[in-house]
Amino acid sequence: MSKRIRLGILTPSSNTALEPLTQAIIANLPNVSVHFSRFTVTKISLASDALQQFETEKIVAAAQLLADAEVDIIGWSGTSSGWLGFESDEVLCKAITEATGIPATTSVLALNKACAEFGVKELGFVTPYKDDVQAAITKTYASTGIDTSKERHLRMEKNTTFADIGEDVLDGMVDEVAGMGVGAITTFCTNLRAAQRVKVWEEEHGLPVFDTVATVVWDMLRFCKVDMGQLKDWGVLFTKQ
């Protein structure tokens, strides 16, 4: 019998999209289970109280609860380093491993690995975020040499509302960004109900689509050397072992 793999996922407290989507992604992997731990996140903005939600110590405390379940790897299913800077995720992963002895990754670090794997130089963004948050994300990515200026965002702040965005709205945003001539698209927010549309978008536009709920799962499964052949319906990303 194959070894059972336990994935530990860190979840924003107000997120209602990522847990069912993550469970759906791994549903065809009988030896893989996923377990969640939450910490407080209620809004996305550049205000000081919103930024304080992502302090490393708070997230590590949630990670330690996952460590009690002896998970094989811990993933932060969130996009905060898009506006805080990639180093915030690197510091977080190091702190989690130091506190628990368990390796860690994040949605954004995994997205960046995906871009490297696929040779993406122009990454189109679809997000629900406010203007200043989106601008901060574009600035963060400028340091990588990846052009992320082609995007659509919805100017929203309250996290619970992100999960209410309909597929019709997301379809339109993806269509618009695909028409701008990008090499790939990311649906960059783990409270978007978007991962289930990735294959449709890829077939319509002939582009890889990297959803941030999916990227962290992909990176965790790859680390654990899980065969992802059963996950091709979740997008071309899962063909990269």
C-alpha positions in Angstrom: 0.0 0.0 0.0 1.2 3.5 -0.9 2.2 5.8 1.9 -0.6 8.1 3.0 0.3 11.7 2.3 -1.1 14.5 4.5 -1.2 18.0 3.2 -1.6 20.9 5.6 -3.1 24.1 4.3 -3.1 27.5 6.0 -6.4 29.3 5.3 -7.6 32.9 5.7 -10.4 32.8 8.3 -12.9 34.5 6.0 -12.1 32.3 3.0 -14.9 30.0 1.8 -13.6 29.0 -1.6 -10.2 27.4 -1.1 -11.2 24.5 1.1 -13.8 22.9 -1.2 -11.7 23.6 -4.2 -8.6 22.0 -2.6 -10.6 19.0 -1.6 -12.0 18.7 -5.1 -8.5 18.8 -6.7 -7.2 15.9 -4.6 -10.4 13.9 -4.7 -8.9 11.4 -7.2 -5.8 10.8 -5.2 -6.9 8.1 -2.7 -3.7 8.2 -0.7 -3.7 12.0 -0.2 -5.7 13.9 2.4 -5.8 17.6 3.1 -6.1 19.4 6.5 -6.8 23.0 7.3 -5.9 25.6 9.9 -7.2 29.2 9.9 -5.9 32.5 11.1 -7.7 35.9 11.0 -8.0 37.6 7.7 -11.1 39.7 6.9 -10.0 42.3 4.4 -7.4 42.9 1.8 -5.9 46.4 1.7 -2.7 48.3 2.3 -4.0 49.8 5.6 -1.8 49.0 8.6 -4.5 46.8 10.3 -4.9 44.8 7.1 -1.2 44.3 6.7 -0.9 43.2 10.3 -3.2 40.2 9.6 -0.2 38.6 7.9 2.4 38.8 10.6 4.6 35.8 10.6 4.0 34.8 14.3 0.2 34.6 13.8 0.5 32.3 10.8 3.2 30.1 12.5 0.8 29.6 15.4 -1.8 28.2 12.9 0.9 26.1 11.3 1.8 24.5 14.6 -1.8 23.1 14.8 -1.2 21.4 11.5 2.0 20.0 12.8 0.0 18.2 15.5 -1.6 16.2 12.6 1.9 15.2 11.4 1.3 16.6 7.9 4.0 16.0 5.3 4.2 19.6 4.1 2.5 22.9 5.0 1.2 25.3 2.4 0.0 28.9 2.8 -2.9 29.1 0.4 -2.8 32.9 0.1 -1.4 35.6 -2.1 -0.3 38.2 0.5 3.4 38.2 -0.7 2.1 39.7 -3.9 1.8 43.0 -2.2 4.1 42.4 0.8 7.0 41.2 -1.2 8.2 37.6 -2.0 10.6 37.7 0.9 7.6 37.7 3.3 6.7 34.2 2.1 10.3 33.1 2.2 10.6 34.3 5.8 7.3 32.6 6.6 8.3 29.2 5.2 11.6 29.3 7.1 9.8 30.2 10.3 7.3 27.4 9.9 10.0 24.8 9.3 12.0 26.0 12.2 8.9 25.9 14.5 7.6 22.5 13.3 10.3 20.6 11.4 8.0 20.5 8.4 8.7 21.9 5.0 6.5 24.7 3.7 5.5 26.5 0.6 3.0 29.1 -0.5 0.6 29.8 -3.4 2.8 32.7 -4.7 6.2 30.9 -4.4 4.5 28.0 -6.3 3.2 30.4 -8.9 6.7 31.7 -9.5 8.0 28.2 -9.9 5.2 27.5 -12.4 6.2 30.6 -14.4 9.8 29.4 -14.5 8.7 25.9 -15.5 6.6 27.3 -18.4 9.0 30.1 -19.4 6.4 32.8 -18.8 7.6 36.3 -19.4 4.2 38.0 -19.6 1.8 37.0 -16.9 -1.8 38.3 -17.0 -3.5 38.9 -13.7 -7.2 38.5 -12.7 -7.9 39.6 -9.2 -10.7 41.1 -7.0 -8.3 43.6 -5.4 -8.3 47.4 -5.0 -6.2 49.7 -7.2 -3.4 50.2 -4.8 -3.1 46.5 -3.9 -3.0 45.6 -7.6 -0.3 48.3 -8.2 1.8 46.8 -5.4 1.5 43.4 -6.9 2.7 44.7 -10.3 5.6 46.4 -8.5 6.6 43.2 -6.7 6.7 41.2 -9.9 8.7 43.9 -11.7 11.7 42.7 -9.8 11.4 39.2 -11.4 11.6 40.4 -15.0 8.0 39.2 -15.5 5.6 41.7 -17.1 2.4 41.7 -15.1 1.0 45.0 -16.3 -1.8 43.3 -18.3 -4.6 42.7 -15.8 -8.1 43.2 -14.7 -9.2 43.8 -11.1 -12.5 44.5 -9.4 -11.5 47.1 -6.7 -12.9 45.0 -3.8 -11.7 44.8 -0.2 -13.9 42.6 2.0 -12.6 39.1 1.7 -15.9 37.2 2.1 -17.2 39.0 -1.0 -14.5 37.6 -3.2 -16.1 34.1 -3.1 -19.4 35.5 -4.4 -17.9 36.6 -7.7 -19.6 34.6 -10.4 -18.1 32.5 -13.1 -19.6 34.8 -15.7 -17.6 37.7 -14.3 -14.4 35.7 -14.1 -14.9 34.4 -17.6 -15.1 37.9 -18.9 -12.0 39.1 -17.1 -10.0 36.1 -18.3 -11.2 36.7 -21.9 -10.1 40.4 -21.7 -6.7 39.6 -20.3 -6.1 36.7 -22.8 -6.9 39.2 -25.5 -4.0 41.4 -24.4 -1.4 39.0 -25.6 0.1 37.3 -22.5 2.0 34.1 -22.1 -0.1 32.8 -19.2 -2.8 34.0 -16.8 -3.1 33.8 -13.1 -6.3 34.0 -11.1 -4.5 35.6 -8.1 -6.7 35.2 -5.0 -7.4 32.0 -3.1 -11.0 33.1 -2.3 -12.0 33.2 -6.0 -14.0 30.2 -7.1 -11.9 29.9 -10.2 -9.8 26.7 -10.2 -12.7 24.7 -11.6 -12.7 26.9 -14.8 -9.0 26.6 -15.6 -9.2 23.8 -18.2 -12.1 25.6 -20.0 -10.0 28.8 -20.2 -6.9 27.0 -21.3 -8.8 25.3 -24.1 -10.5 28.5 -25.2 -7.4 30.7 -25.2 -4.5 28.3 -25.7 -2.7 29.6 -22.6 -1.7 28.1 -19.3 -3.8 29.4 -16.4 -2.3 29.2 -12.9 -5.0 29.5 -10.2 -3.4 30.2 -6.8 -5.5 27.6 -5.0 -4.1 25.1 -7.5 -0.5 26.3 -7.5 0.2 25.5 -3.8 -1.5 22.1 -4.1 0.7 21.3 -7.2 3.9 22.4 -5.4 3.0 20.3 -2.3 2.2 17.2 -4.3 5.3 17.6 -6.4 7.4 17.8 -3.2 5.8 14.7 -1.9 6.4 12.9 -5.2 2.7 12.2 -5.8 1.8 11.1 -9.3 -0.5 13.9 -10.6 -1.6 12.1 -13.8 -5.2 12.0 -12.5 -5.3 15.8 -12.1 -5.0 16.8 -15.8 -8.6 18.1 -15.8 -7.5 20.8 -13.3 -5.1 22.3 -15.9 -1.8 21.9 -17.7 0.1 22.9 -14.5 -0.5 19.3 -13.2 1.3 17.8 -16.1 4.6 19.2 -14.7 5.8 16.7 -12.1 
